[in-house]
Amino acid sequence: MKKHIAIAGAGPAGAATALLLARQGHRVTLIEQNIAFERVFRGEGLMPAGVAALHQMGLSEILASIPSRQLDAWDFYVGGQRRMRVMEPKNAGLATHIVDQGALLGAMIEQAQPLPNFEFYPGWQVTGLLTDRSERINGIRATAQGHQTQNFFADVVIACDGRYSRLRKLAKLPMAHASAQFDVLWFKLPAPASLARETPFVACLQPDRQFAFYPSWDGRLQIGWIVEKKSHPLGGLAQLNTLNQSDWIEAFAPALPPELAAHFRQHQNELEGPIYLNVQVGCCPQWSLPGLLLIGDAAHPMAPNRAQGINMALRDAIVVANHFAAAAAAPQAAGQAVEETMPMETLLQAIQAERQPEIEAVQKMQLAEWRKVEFISRPGLPYLGFKAIASLFGRFQFAQNIWLHEQQGLREGVVPVQLKP
Ligand SMILES: Cc1cc2nc3c(=O)[nH]c(=O)nc-3n(C[C@H](O)[C@H](O)[C@H](O)COP(=O)(O)OP(=O)(O)OC[C@H]3O[C@@H](n4cnc5c(N)ncnc54)[C@H](O)[C@@H]3O)c2cc1C
């Protein structure tokens, strides 16, 4: 039996879920507060698990058509020199990609738009939850930018409204926050000519400082500077905000080989940023209430290391679609409603039960990865010891294989997620 599903938020979780459920024939109403998808910098790393999710959704052509770059290698610079390069495996077209998230979302909505059972409301902000007499959630209230307010009644509401989820707060579903790790400051700089030919993700380490950069889909360098939540040698966030472009360039330069440092200095007046990302990590103990399900960042905001947010959101969408498809296909006795064979509440809880173990495992791996980086960048023995080890062994294939092997869960996910036909 087909349902009416209202989805709040057209990020990766909402856009993918809307497309998959609309393809199954459910009536889908997707509500997004922004009119356009071009936003301030957003996540753009798609790990192999995210690429595989798009392939399963039949969106390989979209991935090929939007602005994107396939990663060639992972480079590790310690003390201004490249100590290790790990080539990105390219098995079955599943290499890590850097994508224009806005273009990806726009293309997903375009795929759904011809379906007569799909409605999209851009520029509408969800402001309230509707409930029936038994307190079951049965829709959302949204306000258009022109101040028009409308109730959207639905059988199920799926909250995909991101890390600061308004629906999560309105539903009073608590978030269990993981311990604070780090924040990120993002910058853009013109890319050097050498990085027009290849796409490495470059991690740079110096005592007490870590940052990473890569040539992005727009041809510019995207630089992420890691700021520990506790104090930082360059100062707290307030002080970091007072640094000007040349201060930042001089903070980056010692960690770079001379030719890259020269490029950074030459283009210091073109440095854009920083955009501050307040990293929050956590997972709701309960993702659903009668009539409401949270997924994506709304249920489990991810840390940004090894680009997990979009990937987990797309995998959530696949699991939601699988459960709705299975419920619709469940054999029914004559005259029996779907609710009697598979109550909606059970279905929503089953989605959380399937997704939560992977989310928790991935968040643990991200934390372990961060602790390692935080340790080896401590001035003195940890940093010097790591620099010596990286210089000695980084060039050998076995060391590169060990690193790649350790990354497996973050690259491919920890449980199988497969969209059922
Ligand atoms: C700076 C930055 C860099 C990141 N880098 C990466 C990366 O490289 N790789 C990666 O995988 N992840 C990255 N992430 C995380 C990633 O972007 C998110 O984890 C991912 O987008 C989560 O998808 P989502 O659909 O759950 O939420 P979001 O992408 O946050 O989407 C939520 C949507 O809901 C809309 N919305 C919110 N409130 C309302 C409302 N009241 N009414 C209507 N609409 C609403 C928002 O406008 C938005 O479109 C990054 C995040 C940031 C901020």
The ligand as an SDF file (V2000), in Angstrom:
LIG
                    3D

 53 58  0  0  0  0  0  0  0  0999 V2000
   31.9360   22.4290    5.8890 C   0  0  0  0  0  0  0  0  0  0  0  0
   31.5180   20.9850    5.8180 C   0  0  0  0  0  0  0  0  0  0  0  0
   32.3390   20.0630    5.1780 C   0  0  0  0  0  0  0  0  0  0  0  0
   31.9740   18.7330    5.1240 C   0  0  0  0  0  0  0  0  0  0  0  0
   32.7410   17.8370    4.4240 N   0  0  0  0  0  0  0  0  0  0  0  0
   32.2470   16.5980    4.1540 C   0  0  0  0  0  0  0  0  0  0  0  0
   32.8350   15.7360    3.1990 C   0  0  0  0  0  0  0  0  0  0  0  0
   33.8230   16.0950    2.5500 O   0  0  0  0  0  0  0  0  0  0  0  0
   32.2620   14.5320    2.9700 N   0  0  0  0  0  0  0  0  0  0  0  0
   31.1480   14.1260    3.6440 C   0  0  0  0  0  0  0  0  0  0  0  0
   30.6880   12.9950    3.4180 O   0  0  0  0  0  0  0  0  0  0  0  0
   30.5460   14.9190    4.5250 N   0  0  0  0  0  0  0  0  0  0  0  0
   31.0460   16.1550    4.7700 C   0  0  0  0  0  0  0  0  0  0  0  0
   30.3780   17.0020    5.5910 N   0  0  0  0  0  0  0  0  0  0  0  0
   29.1580   16.5450    6.2150 C   0  0  0  0  0  0  0  0  0  0  0  0
   28.0640   16.4240    5.2040 C   0  0  0  0  0  0  0  0  0  0  0  0
   27.8950   17.6000    4.4470 O   0  0  0  0  0  0  0  0  0  0  0  0
   26.8260   16.0760    5.9720 C   0  0  0  0  0  0  0  0  0  0  0  0
   27.0960   15.0450    6.8900 O   0  0  0  0  0  0  0  0  0  0  0  0
   25.7750   15.5870    5.0200 C   0  0  0  0  0  0  0  0  0  0  0  0
   25.4790   16.6140    4.1040 O   0  0  0  0  0  0  0  0  0  0  0  0
   24.5490   15.1800    5.8040 C   0  0  0  0  0  0  0  0  0  0  0  0
   23.4530   15.0930    4.9500 O   0  0  0  0  0  0  0  0  0  0  0  0
   21.9960   15.3920    5.4810 P   0  0  0  0  0  0  0  0  0  0  0  0
   21.1440   15.3110    4.2840 O   0  0  0  0  0  0  0  0  0  0  0  0
   21.7090   14.5340    6.6500 O   0  0  0  0  0  0  0  0  0  0  0  0
   22.0450   16.8660    6.0750 O   0  0  0  0  0  0  0  0  0  0  0  0
   22.4000   18.2420    5.3510 P   0  0  0  0  0  0  0  0  0  0  0  0
   23.3190   18.0490    4.2250 O   0  0  0  0  0  0  0  0  0  0  0  0
   22.7750   19.1760    6.4330 O   0  0  0  0  0  0  0  0  0  0  0  0
   21.0140   18.6940    4.7160 O   0  0  0  0  0  0  0  0  0  0  0  0
   19.9860   19.1940    5.4990 C   0  0  0  0  0  0  0  0  0  0  0  0
   19.0410   19.9700    4.5930 C   0  0  0  0  0  0  0  0  0  0  0  0
   17.8970   20.3320    5.3340 O   0  0  0  0  0  0  0  0  0  0  0  0
   17.5990   21.6840    5.0680 C   0  0  0  0  0  0  0  0  0  0  0  0
   16.8860   22.1820    6.2510 N   0  0  0  0  0  0  0  0  0  0  0  0
   17.3660   22.3770    7.4880 C   0  0  0  0  0  0  0  0  0  0  0  0
   16.4020   22.8280    8.3040 N   0  0  0  0  0  0  0  0  0  0  0  0
   15.2760   22.9160    7.5440 C   0  0  0  0  0  0  0  0  0  0  0  0
   13.9520   23.3130    7.8270 C   0  0  0  0  0  0  0  0  0  0  0  0
   13.5630   23.7200    9.0410 N   0  0  0  0  0  0  0  0  0  0  0  0
   13.0400   23.2950    6.8160 N   0  0  0  0  0  0  0  0  0  0  0  0
   13.4090   22.8910    5.5610 C   0  0  0  0  0  0  0  0  0  0  0  0
   14.6510   22.5110    5.2540 N   0  0  0  0  0  0  0  0  0  0  0  0
   15.5690   22.5080    6.2360 C   0  0  0  0  0  0  0  0  0  0  0  0
   18.9570   22.3320    4.8590 C   0  0  0  0  0  0  0  0  0  0  0  0
   18.8540   23.5390    4.1330 O   0  0  0  0  0  0  0  0  0  0  0  0
   19.6670   21.2450    4.0780 C   0  0  0  0  0  0  0  0  0  0  0  0
   19.4500   21.3520    2.7040 O   0  0  0  0  0  0  0  0  0  0  0  0
   30.7580   18.3200    5.7160 C   0  0  0  0  0  0  0  0  0  0  0  0
   29.9400   19.2500    6.3780 C   0  0  0  0  0  0  0  0  0  0  0  0
   30.2980   20.5750    6.4120 C   0  0  0  0  0  0  0  0  0  0  0  0
   29.3870   21.5600    7.0930 C   0  0  0  0  0  0  0  0  0  0  0  0
  1  2  1  0
  2  3  1  0
  2 52  2  0
  3  4  2  0
  4  5  1  0
  4 50  1  0
  5  6  2  0
  6  7  1  0
  6 13  1  0
  7  8  2  0
  7  9  1  0
  9 10  1  0
 10 11  2  0
 10 12  1  0
 12 13  2  0
 13 14  1  0
 14 15  1  0
 14 50  1  0
 15 16  1  0
 16 17  1  0
 16 18  1  0
 18 19  1  0
 18 20  1  0
 20 21  1  0
 20 22  1  0
 22 23  1  0
 23 24  1  0
 24 25  2  0
 24 26  1  0
 24 27  1  0
 27 28  1  0
 28 29  2  0
 28 30  1  0
 28 31  1  0
 31 32  1  0
 32 33  1  0
 33 34  1  0
 33 48  1  0
 34 35  1  0
 35 36  1  0
 35 46  1  0
 36 37  1  0
 36 45  1  0
 37 38  2  0
 38 39  1  0
 39 40  1  0
 39 45  2  0
 40 41  1  0
 40 42  2  0
 42 43  1  0
 43 44  2  0
 44 45  1  0
 46 47  1  0
 46 48  1  0
 48 49  1  0
 50 51  2  0
 51 52  1  0
 52 53  1  0
M  END
$$$$
